[in-house]
Amino acid sequence: MTQIGGKFIGSPSLLLSEENQQVVPEKTVFYKFSFLNDEDVHVKINNSHPIFIRAGQGFSMNEVDAYINSFVIVDAGISFNWIGGTK
């Protein structure tokens, strides 16, 4: 199997979202990504329409899924953390 990435980055602590907060750092693409949320939340993934994620459900994808270059938390006041694998 060929190695895809070289490093992981993520939130330094539990964070509180702002309305329409972009999680993916500028000029970053993730081949692996996990998002954990403590409250019900709506997100937009790669400019999708809003997607509902139930409290505690979270979201996770890996190298067999589409790369993620945008992950926007639509709602304000959501406690969350995330981690992603990138090149």
N, C-alpha and C positions, 0 to 999 in steps of 0.2 A: 504494500500500500504506500502511496506517495504522500509525504507530509504536505499539508495545505498551508498551515499557518505557522507563525513563529512566536506569537505573544498573546497574552490575555490582558484585557483592561476591563475596568468595571467601576462601580460606585465605591467611594471610600468609606461610606457609612449608609445607614438608612436615610433616605432623602424624602422630601416633601415636594410634590409636583406643583408646577405653575401651569396655568391654562396653555394648551398647545405647546408643551415643552418637548423639544427635540432631544432624544436621549443619545443618539449616535453622534459622536464627535465629527466635526467637519473633516472632510476628505478621508473618512474611514468607511470600510466595508467589512461586515462580519460574515464569516462562513459558519460560525456557531454563535448562538445568542440565547440567553435566558433572562427573563424579566419576572420578578416576583412582586405582587401587589397585595396590600393588606385590606383594601376596600374595593368595591365594585368600580370598574373603570372602563372607559372607552379609549381605544388606541387606533392609530392609523399606521399601517405597516407598508413601507414603500409606496406612499401616497394613495393607499386604499381608502375606501369609505370607512367610517368609524366601525370598529369591531368591539363588541362587548366582551369583557373578561370579568368573570365573577370573583369576588373577594377570595384571596388565597389560591385561586386557580393558577395564575401565572401563565407564562408563554415560553416555549422553548423550541428551538430549531437547531439542525445540525448541517453537516456538509452535503447531505443529499437533498436538502431543500434549497430554495432560491436564496441567494445572498441578500443580506439586509443592509441597505444604505440609508434608511430612514425609519425611525420608530418614534412616533409622536404620541405623547400622553395628552389626550384632549382635555381631561378634567383637572381642575386645580384641587389641591389639598389631599392628594393620594400619597400615602407612604409607600415607598418602593425601593428596590435595589436591583441591580442588573450586572451581568458579566458577559463579555463577548470575546470570541477568538478572531484574530485578524492576522494578516501577513506582516 
